[in-house]
Amino acid sequence: MVFLQDGQKLVNVFHFKRAGGFADPTLLADLAADVITAWADHIQDLQVPQVTGLTVAAVDLTSASGSGIEIPNTLHGNGSNSPLPTNVTVSTKWITGFTGRSFRGRTYFIGLSGEQIAGNDLTLGAAGDIESSWNAFFDQLTAAGHTMVVVSYRAGGVPRTTAVATPIIGAVLADNHLDSQRRRLTGRGE
């Protein structure tokens, strides 16, 4: 999912696994549309209005020549109108039920507002809202038949021959402390 805030592209990547892969571009289009719907239903009301959607790209990674699609992302934030800088975020951990670096993932929130923080932390209300919204996002995609996974491309610092994809069972905030994602600083990249 690609968004724009203050001229800076902000990207969140999600992985899904499906028996037989996603060789049919129609399956990718359905997945992308379901991701947009789940985002609209559970995440966008927490984002500042300065966040606007650009595209959602979906790619079949089961082969080097896998199919791919890109559809417009017309979402925008519906939350409070007091944006924090684009790099200010919080980290949500995707839980798989296993320990170790290969079995945990994370997503950085896009579009925090000043009302969601107190000092260097999320307010308790915002923390609860963000965590429950990520879980509702995940639950809606699961109910639509999509298996969201954490993908590990490396083990012990060495590239794997075949990536390991582990199904996600839920989400929790890493903590209530604000984080900084340097790539989201204006002019620093995606």
C-alpha positions, 0 to 999 in steps of 0.5 A: 500500500502506497500513501502520500503525506507532505510530499513523502511516499509512505509504504506498508508491505503485507504478505499473504499466502494462498494454496496454488499461489496468486498466478491468476491476476484476478486473485491479486485484484480481489486481494488488493481490493479486500485490503483496501476495504479492510483499511477503510473499515478499520485504519483510515479513521485513525489517520490524519487527513493529510494522508492520501492513498496512491496505489496498492500493488499486489505481486505473486512471489511464487516465481520470478515471473509471477503476475502482478497488478496495481490498482488505485488507492483512493483512501485518505485519513479521516482522523484529527487534523494535526499531523505529526512529521511523516517519520513519527510512527508506532510499531505493531508486531504481527504475532505468529505463535513462534519465537525468533526473528524469522517468525515475527513481523511489524508494520509502522503506522502511517499518519499519527496526529498530535491528539494521539500522543502525550510526550513521547508516547501514544495516549492509552486510548490511541494505543488501544484504538490502533492495536484493536484496529490492526486486529480488526483489519487482520480479522476481516482479511482472514474472514475473506479467506486471505492468509496473512503471513510473516515472511523470512528471507534470511536465517542467521544473516544468510539468504534462504534458498526458499523464504519461510512464510508463517501464518499470523494469528494477531497483532499487538503494539510493540510498546506505546513509545513513539518510533522514527522511521527514517525512510519516511523523512521528507526526501529520504526515500520510500 
